[in-house]
Amino acid sequence: MINNFHSLLTKDSVILITGGGKGITAKCAIEIAKETGCKFVLVGRSLMLENEPVWAAGKTTDKALKESALLSFKQNGEKASPKKLDQRIRAITSSREIKNTLAEIENAGAQVVYLSADVTDNKSLSTAIDSAQAKLGKISGLIHGAGNLADKHIESKTGADFDKVVNTKVKGLENILANIDTGGLKFLVLFSSVAGFFGNSGQTDYAIANEILNKSAHHLQKTLPDCRVLAINWGPWDSGMVTPRLKKFFEMNDIPLISSSAGVKVLTDALTKKSIPPQIVVGRQLAFPTSNSTDQQKEIIIRREIVHSENPFLDDHRLGPQAVLPATCAAAWVIDVCMALNPGYFFTRMDDFKILKGLTFDDNTHQCDVLIKTENNENSIERSYTVQITSQNERGKKVFHYSGGVTLAKDKPAILSGRPIEDQGLDKSGARAGKNLYSNGTLFHGPAFQGVKKILSLSENQVITEVFLPEMDLLSQGQFRAKTVNPFINDTVVQSLLIWTQTYYEAPCLPSRLHAWENYRFPPFGQPLHVILDVTYHNENAVTGNLMVQDFDGNAYFQFTGLEGTISKHLKRFFKPKIAASA
């Protein structure tokens, strides 16, 4: 089977395998041993008992072990709780499985050392690896297969659950690489999971851990150019951590299991091919959304803490002393949540988005809930949701902040083509630079939102601006990163409404409602855009307009219909001209 391992594996190769005493990595080690006769260092958390306790001797079935273990508890005057009984039996069965693995490897003519060590404990791991290399030689190949599970819905997970799952994969890899000569590695294989590639319900921590391995493979391939680096995103095997209960679940959901022989062949083929990308997926999504899957759960609540200190842009969006969350960030949040529930869909429309009570910050944290209700989702072409963002005040009363409707579609929206600004008979009588708007009291925004570069035209019925925001690093974007839509660009777009009311009513306005948002494509950082605001209604208390955002060729990014703002002269106290610092 493995006749052409060429230089990656020879009889003198020394392979370090984590999680290698049992399960799928053990099966891989046995098959490689049969074909190459090389040397193995297997690392696992489980103890391999030199001598089994008397009560376990000769007991080969689960039933016999259980009966004998219960008797030993009774004879020693100990209480046999289910947990203690399971631990005692598992110690025996685990040790036996490790011994069987070692025996099969040795029967194949290969040398093997088993190390009982926790890969997250760097000190003990270092000592163990040093002793193994002193006996067998320098490590030349690595298969990192150690893993842990703590499957729960995210609201039930604890910090300990997260550390247990993520550290085994991530900290484990870091510790191993710190204790071997990576320059001498000929191959490095990371056992990842389709949960990292597709995600999976109840496995947020496991998905994170495996996706870090995936990205690590791409990075390590660049830093170790003479080593074959590969992250294999495995689907479920018919052994290892897949319990009989899980097998039944996979069968019911028509998710095929990877047989041990097929899995081993994938690994060995990956090591023998002349070229292969650093990440491959073997298996498919663990849960498939059907056309009515979201209807089976009519309501979903997602909780999030919005932390002032983690969102530096808030300090550039202040009304007086208080930082205010831009409504565009709230809209982007609910859109991203809906998108996350529907991989492969596109955001096409938002309807009746209302700002009920904005979120303000005084160096504090808000815990908010997004409530998502499904609408008419019988077909797979389009999916619609109503969404709300709420929180609780200090008296425990629910506060409604934002609401609206989100529509997603299976097909990418066609880009609406229009006319360039220059072809629309531009009235340049009101043209001026935009930078003074942020210092003269017209606009209140700080540097992160100072995107209006020019007013190209300003009249009683229309404002046309040129908007530009430079690339914004991810740290500056905080918890509201530009993904599906760009909340930072969108905020600069909405500033046109404020410019108009300040000009014609000498009073500020704040957005209060958006009747419809038709989305065509993502507006990028670092590229100038044209914003056309047509004012359709106004009085001293309110203004309504339609916004079109397009590139210089007239091709649309998105359009707002029925953007409403509330005008208030009382807001003028927050729009005072900024006094320049003296030289």
C-alpha positions as CSV (number, residue, x, y, z in Angstrom):
1,M,0.0,0.0,0.0
2,I,2.8,2.5,0.9
3,N,5.5,1.5,-1.5
4,N,6.5,5.0,-2.6
5,F,7.0,6.9,0.7
6,H,10.3,8.0,-0.9
7,S,12.1,10.3,1.5
8,L,9.3,11.1,3.9
9,L,9.3,7.7,5.6
10,T,12.1,5.2,5.8
11,K,12.9,2.4,8.3
12,D,15.0,4.9,10.3
13,S,12.2,7.5,10.5
14,V,11.0,8.4,14.0
15,I,7.3,9.5,14.1
16,L,5.8,11.3,17.1
17,I,2.0,10.7,17.3
18,T,-0.1,12.5,19.9
19,G,-3.3,10.7,20.8
20,G,-1.5,7.7,19.4
21,G,-2.1,5.0,21.9
22,K,-5.7,4.5,21.1
23,G,-8.4,5.3,18.5
24,I,-7.8,6.4,14.9
25,T,-4.2,7.6,15.3
26,A,-3.3,4.2,16.7
27,K,-4.8,2.6,13.6
28,C,-2.7,4.9,11.4
29,A,0.4,4.0,13.4
30,I,-0.2,0.3,13.0
31,E,-0.7,0.5,9.2
32,I,2.4,2.6,8.7
33,A,4.4,0.2,10.9
34,K,3.3,-2.7,8.7
35,E,4.5,-1.0,5.5
36,T,7.7,0.7,6.7
37,G,8.9,-0.8,10.0
38,C,9.9,2.7,11.2
39,K,10.0,3.9,14.8
40,F,7.2,5.5,16.8
41,V,6.8,7.7,19.8
42,L,3.2,7.6,20.9
43,V,1.9,10.2,23.3
44,G,-1.4,10.0,25.2
45,R,-3.0,11.1,28.5
46,S,-4.0,7.6,29.5
47,L,-1.8,5.5,31.8
48,M,-0.4,2.2,30.6
49,L,-0.5,-0.1,33.7
50,E,2.5,-2.3,34.1
51,N,0.5,-4.6,36.3
52,E,-3.3,-4.7,36.4
53,P,-5.0,-5.0,39.8
54,V,-6.0,-8.4,41.0
55,W,-9.7,-7.8,40.5
56,A,-9.2,-7.2,36.8
57,A,-7.0,-10.3,36.1
58,G,-8.7,-12.6,33.6
59,K,-11.8,-10.4,33.2
60,T,-12.1,-9.9,29.4
61,T,-15.7,-8.7,29.0
62,D,-17.3,-5.4,30.2
63,K,-19.8,-7.3,32.2
64,A,-17.1,-9.3,34.0
65,L,-15.0,-6.2,34.7
66,K,-18.0,-4.4,36.1
67,E,-19.0,-7.2,38.4
68,S,-15.4,-7.7,39.7
69,A,-14.9,-3.9,40.1
70,L,-18.1,-3.7,42.2
71,L,-16.9,-6.6,44.3
72,S,-13.6,-4.9,44.9
73,F,-15.4,-1.7,46.0
74,K,-17.4,-3.7,48.5
75,Q,-14.4,-5.6,49.9
76,N,-12.5,-2.4,50.5
77,G,-15.5,-0.7,52.1
78,E,-15.8,1.9,49.4
79,K,-18.9,3.4,47.9
80,A,-19.2,2.6,44.2
81,S,-20.6,5.7,42.6
82,P,-21.3,5.4,38.8
83,K,-18.5,7.9,38.1
84,K,-15.9,6.0,40.2
85,L,-17.0,2.7,38.7
86,D,-16.6,4.1,35.2
87,Q,-13.2,5.5,35.9
88,R,-11.9,2.2,37.4
89,I,-13.1,0.2,34.5
90,R,-11.9,2.7,31.9
91,A,-8.4,2.7,33.3
92,I,-8.2,-1.1,32.6
93,T,-9.8,-1.0,29.2
94,S,-7.7,2.0,28.1
95,S,-4.4,0.4,29.3
96,R,-5.3,-2.8,27.5
97,E,-6.0,-0.9,24.2
98,I,-2.6,0.9,24.4
99,K,-0.8,-2.4,25.0
100,N,-2.6,-4.0,22.1
101,T,-1.5,-1.1,19.9
102,L,2.1,-1.4,21.0
103,A,2.0,-5.2,20.4
104,E,0.7,-4.8,16.9
105,I,3.3,-2.2,16.0
106,E,6.1,-4.4,17.4
107,N,4.7,-7.5,15.6
108,A,5.1,-5.5,12.4
109,G,8.8,-5.2,13.1
110,A,8.8,-1.6,14.3
111,Q,10.1,0.0,17.5
112,V,7.7,1.9,19.7
113,V,7.8,3.9,22.9
114,Y,4.6,5.0,24.7
115,L,4.7,8.2,26.7
116,S,1.9,8.9,29.3
117,A,1.9,12.7,29.1
118,D,-0.5,15.7,28.8
119,V,0.4,17.7,25.7
120,T,-0.8,20.9,27.5
121,D,1.8,20.4,30.2
122,N,5.0,21.6,28.6
123,K,7.3,20.6,31.4
124,S,6.3,16.9,31.6
125,L,6.0,16.7,27.8
126,S,9.6,18.0,27.4
127,T,11.0,15.4,29.7
128,A,9.1,12.6,28.0
129,I,10.1,13.6,24.5
130,D,13.8,13.9,25.5
131,S,13.8,10.4,26.9
132,A,12.1,9.0,23.9
133,Q,14.5,10.7,21.4
134,A,17.5,9.4,23.5
135,K,16.2,5.9,22.9
136,L,14.9,6.0,19.3
137,G,16.6,9.0,17.7
138,K,15.6,12.5,16.5
139,I,11.9,13.0,15.6
140,S,11.5,13.3,11.8
141,G,7.7,13.2,11.4
142,L,4.8,14.5,13.5
143,I,1.1,13.5,13.6
144,H,-0.8,15.6,16.0
145,G,-4.1,13.8,16.7
146,A,-4.8,14.5,20.4
147,G,-8.2,15.9,21.0
148,N,-10.9,16.5,23.6
149,L,-14.7,17.1,23.4
150,A,-17.1,19.0,25.6
151,D,-20.2,19.1,23.4
152,K,-22.8,21.6,24.7
153,H,-24.8,24.5,23.4
154,I,-22.7,27.6,23.6
155,E,-24.9,29.1,26.4
156,S,-24.0,26.1,28.6
157,K,-20.3,26.0,28.0
158,T,-17.9,27.1,30.7
159,G,-14.4,28.6,30.5
160,A,-13.1,25.2,31.7
161,D,-14.8,23.4,28.8
162,F,-13.3,25.9,26.3
163,D,-9.8,25.5,27.8
164,K,-10.0,21.7,27.8
165,V,-11.0,21.5,24.2
166,V,-8.9,24.3,22.6
167,N,-5.7,23.8,24.6
168,T,-5.4,20.2,23.7
169,K,-5.3,21.0,20.0
170,V,-3.6,24.5,20.1
171,K,-1.4,24.6,23.2
172,G,-0.6,20.9,22.5
173,L,0.8,21.8,19.1
174,E,2.7,24.7,20.4
175,N,4.3,22.6,23.2
176,I,5.3,19.8,20.8
177,L,6.9,22.2,18.3
178,A,8.8,23.8,21.2
179,N,10.3,20.5,22.2
180,I,11.5,19.1,18.9
181,D,13.8,20.3,16.1
182,T,11.3,21.4,13.5
183,G,14.2,21.9,11.0
184,G,14.6,18.1,11.0
185,L,10.9,17.4,10.3
186,K,10.1,15.8,6.9
187,F,6.3,15.9,7.5
188,L,3.8,17.4,9.9
189,V,0.2,16.2,9.9
190,L,-2.5,17.9,11.9
191,F,-5.7,15.9,12.6
192,S,-8.4,18.6,12.2
193,S,-12.1,18.2,11.7
194,V,-14.9,19.1,9.4
195,A,-16.3,20.9,12.4
196,G,-13.6,23.5,12.0
197,F,-14.3,23.9,8.3
198,F,-18.1,23.8,8.3
199,G,-18.9,24.4,12.0
200,N,-21.2,22.2,14.0
201,S,-23.9,22.6,16.6
202,G,-22.7,22.2,20.2
203,Q,-19.0,22.3,19.1
204,T,-18.1,26.0,19.0
205,D,-14.9,25.4,21.0
206,Y,-14.0,22.3,19.0
207,A,-14.6,24.2,15.7
208,I,-12.4,27.0,16.9
209,A,-9.6,24.6,17.9
210,N,-9.6,22.8,14.6
211,E,-9.8,26.0,12.5
212,I,-6.7,27.3,14.3
213,L,-5.0,24.0,13.3
214,N,-6.1,24.7,9.7
215,K,-4.7,28.2,9.6
216,S,-1.5,26.9,11.4
217,A,-0.9,24.4,8.6
218,H,-0.9,27.3,6.0
219,H,1.5,29.3,8.2
220,L,3.8,26.4,9.0
221,Q,4.0,25.4,5.4
222,K,5.6,28.8,4.7
223,T,7.9,28.7,7.7
224,L,9.0,25.1,7.1
225,P,9.4,24.9,3.3
226,D,11.3,21.6,3.4
227,C,8.6,19.9,5.5
228,R,5.3,18.6,4.1
229,V,2.6,20.2,6.3
230,L,-1.0,19.1,6.1
231,A,-4.2,19.7,8.1
232,I,-6.7,16.9,7.4
233,N,-10.3,18.0,8.2
234,W,-11.7,14.6,9.0
235,G,-15.4,13.7,9.1
236,P,-16.5,11.2,11.7
237,W,-14.6,7.8,11.7
238,D,-16.2,4.5,12.6
239,S,-14.0,4.4,15.7
240,G,-12.3,6.8,18.1
241,M,-14.5,9.4,19.7
242,V,-17.6,8.3,17.7
243,T,-19.8,6.6,20.3
244,P,-22.6,4.2,19.4
245,R,-25.1,7.0,20.1
246,L,-23.2,9.3,17.7
247,K,-23.1,6.6,15.1
248,K,-26.9,6.3,15.3
249,F,-27.2,10.1,14.9
250,F,-25.0,10.1,11.8
251,E,-27.0,7.2,10.3
252,M,-30.3,9.1,10.9
253,N,-28.8,12.2,9.2
254,D,-27.3,10.2,6.3
255,I,-23.8,11.2,7.2
256,P,-21.3,8.5,6.1
257,L,-18.6,7.3,8.5
258,I,-15.0,7.0,7.4
259,S,-13.9,3.4,7.7
260,S,-10.5,2.8,9.4
261,S,-9.0,1.4,6.2
262,A,-10.2,4.3,4.1
263,G,-9.0,6.9,6.6
264,V,-5.5,5.4,6.8
265,K,-5.3,5.3,3.0
266,V,-6.2,9.0,2.9
267,L,-3.3,9.7,5.3
268,T,-0.8,7.6,3.5
269,D,-1.8,8.9,0.0
270,A,-1.4,12.4,1.3
271,L,2.2,11.6,2.4
272,T,3.1,9.9,-0.9
273,K,1.6,12.4,-3.4
274,K,4.2,14.7,-5.0
275,S,2.2,17.9,-4.2
276,I,-0.8,18.5,-2.0
277,P,-2.3,21.7,-0.5
278,P,-1.7,22.3,3.2
279,Q,-5.4,21.7,4.0
280,I,-7.8,19.0,2.8
281,V,-11.4,18.1,3.7
282,V,-12.3,14.4,4.1
283,G,-16.0,14.2,4.8
284,R,-18.9,16.5,4.7
285,Q,-21.0,18.9,6.8
286,L,-22.2,17.3,10.0
287,A,-25.6,18.9,9.9
288,F,-27.4,19.9,6.7
289,P,-30.0,22.7,6.7
290,T,-33.0,21.6,4.7
291,S,-35.5,23.9,3.1
292,N,-37.6,24.0,6.3
293,S,-34.9,23.5,8.9
294,T,-35.1,27.0,10.2
295,D,-38.9,26.7,10.5
296,Q,-38.4,23.8,12.9
297,Q,-37.0,26.4,15.3
298,K,-39.2,29.4,15.1
299,E,-37.2,31.6,17.5
300,I,-33.5,31.9,18.2
301,I,-32.0,34.1,20.8
302,I,-28.3,35.0,20.6
303,R,-26.7,36.8,23.6
304,R,-23.7,39.1,23.3
305,E,-21.8,41.4,25.6
306,I,-20.9,44.7,23.9
307,V,-17.9,46.0,25.7
308,H,-16.9,49.7,25.4
309,S,-13.2,49.0,25.7
310,E,-13.3,46.4,22.9
311,N,-14.8,48.9,20.4
312,P,-12.4,51.8,20.1
313,F,-14.5,53.4,17.3
314,L,-17.2,54.2,20.0
315,D,-15.1,57.1,21.2
316,D,-15.4,58.7,17.7
317,H,-19.2,58.4,17.8
318,R,-20.1,60.5,20.8
319,L,-23.1,62.8,21.4
320,G,-21.8,65.0,24.1
321,P,-20.2,62.9,26.9
322,Q,-21.8,59.6,25.9
323,A,-20.5,57.2,23.3
324,V,-23.4,55.9,21.1
325,L,-23.4,52.7,19.1
326,P,-23.9,53.6,15.4
327,A,-27.3,52.2,14.2
328,T,-25.4,50.9,11.2
329,C,-23.4,48.6,13.6
330,A,-26.7,47.2,15.1
331,A,-28.0,46.6,11.6
332,A,-24.8,44.9,10.5
333,W,-24.9,42.7,13.6
334,V,-28.4,41.2,13.0
335,I,-27.5,40.7,9.3
336,D,-24.4,38.8,10.2
337,V,-26.3,36.6,12.6
338,C,-28.9,35.7,9.9
339,M,-26.1,35.0,7.5
340,A,-24.3,32.7,10.0
341,L,-27.5,30.7,10.2
342,N,-27.6,30.3,6.4
343,P,-24.2,29.4,4.8
344,G,-24.2,30.0,1.1
345,Y,-26.9,32.7,1.1
346,F,-26.6,36.4,0.3
347,F,-28.0,39.4,2.1
348,T,-30.4,41.1,-0.3
349,R,-32.7,43.3,1.7
350,M,-33.6,44.8,5.1
351,D,-37.1,46.2,5.8
352,D,-38.5,48.6,8.4
353,F,-35.4,48.9,10.5
354,K,-36.3,51.0,13.5
355,I,-34.0,52.7,16.1
356,L,-36.2,52.4,19.2
357,K,-33.7,53.3,21.9
358,G,-30.0,53.6,21.0
359,L,-27.3,52.0,23.0
360,T,-25.1,54.5,24.9
361,F,-21.9,53.8,26.8
362,D,-20.1,55.3,29.8
363,D,-17.1,53.0,29.8
364,N,-19.6,50.2,30.5
365,T,-20.8,46.9,29.1
366,H,-24.2,46.1,27.6
367,Q,-25.5,42.5,27.5
368,C,-27.9,42.3,24.6
369,D,-30.0,39.7,23.0
370,V,-30.8,39.3,19.3
371,L,-34.2,37.6,18.9
372,I,-34.6,36.1,15.5
373,K,-38.0,34.9,14.3
374,T,-38.4,33.0,11.0
375,E,-40.9,34.2,8.4
376,N,-41.9,32.4,5.2
377,N,-39.0,30.0,4.7
378,E,-40.7,27.1,3.0
379,N,-38.6,27.3,-0.1
380,S,-34.8,27.4,-0.4
381,I,-34.7,30.4,-2.8
382,E,-35.3,33.1,-0.2
383,R,-35.4,33.3,3.6
384,S,-36.8,36.0,5.7
385,Y,-36.5,36.9,9.4
386,T,-37.7,39.5,11.8
387,V,-35.1,40.6,14.3
388,Q,-34.9,42.5,17.6
389,I,-32.1,43.7,19.7
390,T,-33.0,44.0,23.4
391,S,-31.4,44.3,26.8
392,Q,-32.5,44.4,30.4
393,N,-32.3,47.6,32.6
394,E,-31.2,47.6,36.2
395,R,-34.7,46.8,37.3
396,G,-34.8,43.7,35.1
397,K,-37.2,45.2,32.6
398,K,-36.7,44.5,28.9
399,V,-35.6,47.4,26.8
400,F,-36.1,47.3,23.0
401,H,-33.3,49.0,21.0
402,Y,-33.6,48.0,17.4
403,S,-35.9,45.9,15.2
404,G,-36.3,45.1,11.5
405,G,-36.7,42.4,8.9
406,V,-33.8,40.7,7.0
407,T,-34.1,38.8,3.7
408,L,-31.5,36.4,2.3
409,A,-31.4,34.8,-1.1
410,K,-29.7,31.8,-2.6
411,D,-28.6,33.8,-5.6
412,K,-26.2,36.7,-5.5
413,P,-28.1,40.0,-6.2
414,A,-27.5,41.6,-9.6
415,I,-25.7,44.9,-9.5
416,L,-28.0,47.8,-10.3
417,S,-26.4,49.9,-13.1
418,G,-27.0,53.7,-13.1
419,R,-25.4,56.8,-14.5
420,P,-22.2,58.4,-13.3
421,I,-22.6,61.6,-11.3
422,E,-21.0,63.6,-14.2
423,D,-23.8,62.5,-16.5
424,Q,-26.6,63.7,-14.2
425,G,-26.2,67.5,-14.8
426,L,-24.5,68.1,-11.5
427,D,-25.2,71.5,-9.9
428,K,-21.9,72.4,-8.3
429,S,-23.0,75.7,-6.8
430,G,-23.0,74.2,-3.3
431,A,-19.8,72.2,-3.7
432,R,-17.2,72.4,-1.0
433,A,-14.6,70.3,0.9
434,G,-16.0,68.0,3.5
435,K,-13.2,68.1,6.2
436,N,-14.5,71.3,7.8
437,L,-17.9,69.7,8.4
438,Y,-16.3,67.8,11.3
439,S,-14.8,70.9,12.9
440,N,-17.4,73.6,12.4
441,G,-20.2,71.8,14.3
442,T,-22.1,70.4,11.2
443,L,-21.1,66.8,12.0
444,F,-20.1,65.4,15.4
445,H,-18.1,62.4,14.3
446,G,-14.5,61.6,15.2
447,P,-11.7,60.3,12.9
448,A,-13.1,56.7,12.5
449,F,-16.2,58.1,10.8
450,Q,-14.9,61.2,9.0
451,G,-15.6,59.8,5.6
452,V,-17.3,62.7,3.8
453,K,-14.5,64.1,1.7
454,K,-16.5,66.4,-0.6
455,I,-20.0,67.9,-1.0
456,L,-20.4,67.8,-4.8
457,S,-23.9,69.3,-4.8
458,L,-26.3,70.7,-2.2
459,S,-29.8,71.9,-2.9
460,E,-33.3,72.0,-1.3
461,N,-34.0,68.6,-2.7
462,Q,-30.7,66.8,-2.9
463,V,-27.2,66.3,-1.5
464,I,-24.4,64.5,-3.4
465,T,-21.3,63.7,-1.5
466,E,-18.0,61.8,-2.2
467,V,-17.3,59.4,0.7
468,F,-14.0,57.7,1.4
469,L,-12.7,55.7,4.5
470,P,-9.2,54.3,4.5
471,E,-8.6,50.6,5.4
472,M,-9.6,50.0,9.0
473,D,-7.6,47.4,10.9
474,L,-9.6,44.6,12.6
475,L,-8.7,45.8,16.1
476,S,-10.2,49.2,15.4
477,Q,-13.4,47.6,14.1
478,G,-13.9,45.8,17.5
479,Q,-16.9,43.6,17.8
480,F,-18.6,44.9,14.6
481,R,-16.2,43.9,11.8
482,A,-17.1,44.7,8.2
483,K,-18.2,41.3,6.9
484,T,-21.5,41.1,5.1
485,V,-22.0,44.8,5.1
486,N,-19.7,47.7,6.1
487,P,-21.2,49.6,9.1
488,F,-18.4,52.2,9.1
489,I,-18.9,53.2,5.4
490,N,-22.7,53.1,6.0
491,D,-22.5,55.5,8.8
492,T,-20.6,58.1,6.6
493,V,-23.3,57.6,4.0
494,V,-26.1,58.4,6.4
495,Q,-24.3,61.6,7.4
496,S,-25.8,63.2,4.2
497,L,-29.1,63.5,6.0
498,L,-27.5,65.4,8.8
499,I,-25.7,67.7,6.4
500,W,-29.0,68.6,4.8
501,T,-30.9,69.4,8.0
502,Q,-28.0,71.4,9.4
503,T,-28.0,73.4,6.2
504,Y,-31.8,74.0,5.7
505,Y,-33.1,73.9,9.3
506,E,-30.0,74.8,11.2
507,A,-30.7,71.8,13.4
508,P,-29.2,68.4,13.7
509,C,-31.1,65.2,13.0
510,L,-30.6,61.6,14.1
511,P,-31.8,58.6,12.0
512,S,-34.9,56.9,13.4
513,R,-36.2,54.5,10.8
514,L,-35.3,52.9,7.4
515,H,-38.2,51.6,5.3
516,A,-36.1,49.5,2.9
517,W,-32.5,48.7,2.2
518,E,-31.7,46.9,-1.1
519,N,-28.2,45.5,-1.1
520,Y,-26.2,44.7,-4.2
521,R,-22.6,44.4,-3.1
522,F,-20.1,45.2,-0.3
523,P,-18.8,48.8,-0.1
524,P,-15.1,48.5,0.5
525,F,-12.7,50.6,2.5
526,G,-10.0,52.5,0.6
527,Q,-12.2,53.3,-2.4
528,P,-14.1,56.6,-3.1
529,L,-17.9,56.3,-3.4
530,H,-20.7,58.7,-4.5
531,V,-23.7,59.1,-2.3
532,I,-26.9,60.7,-3.7
533,L,-29.5,61.7,-1.2
534,D,-32.9,62.8,-2.6
535,V,-35.0,64.5,0.0
536,T,-38.6,63.4,-0.4
537,Y,-40.3,65.0,2.7
538,H,-39.4,67.4,5.5
539,N,-40.7,69.7,8.2
540,E,-39.2,71.2,11.3
541,N,-39.4,67.9,13.2
542,A,-38.6,65.3,10.6
543,V,-36.9,64.5,7.3
544,T,-37.2,61.6,4.8
545,G,-35.0,60.8,1.9
546,N,-33.8,58.1,-0.5
547,L,-30.1,57.3,-0.7
548,M,-28.2,55.7,-3.6
549,V,-24.6,54.6,-3.1
550,Q,-22.5,53.9,-6.2
551,D,-19.1,53.8,-7.7
552,F,-17.7,56.5,-10.1
553,D,-19.1,54.5,-13.0
554,G,-22.6,54.6,-11.6
555,N,-22.9,51.0,-10.5
556,A,-24.7,50.7,-7.2
557,Y,-23.5,49.2,-3.9
558,F,-26.9,49.6,-2.2
559,Q,-29.8,51.9,-1.8
560,F,-31.9,53.1,1.1
561,T,-35.6,54.0,0.6
562,G,-37.4,56.0,3.2
563,L,-34.6,56.9,5.5
564,E,-36.2,58.9,8.2
565,G,-34.5,61.3,10.6
566,T,-35.8,63.2,13.7
567,I,-34.8,66.9,13.7
568,S,-34.2,68.6,17.0
569,K,-32.7,71.9,17.8
570,H,-32.1,70.6,21.3
571,L,-29.3,68.4,19.8
572,K,-27.3,71.5,18.8
573,R,-25.6,71.6,22.2
574,F,-23.8,68.4,21.1
575,F,-22.7,69.9,17.8
576,K,-20.5,72.7,18.9
577,P,-17.5,73.7,16.7
578,K,-14.2,72.1,17.8
579,I,-11.6,74.5,18.9
580,A,-8.2,73.8,17.3
581,A,-5.4,73.3,19.8
582,S,-2.9,76.2,20.0
583,A,0.5,75.7,18.5
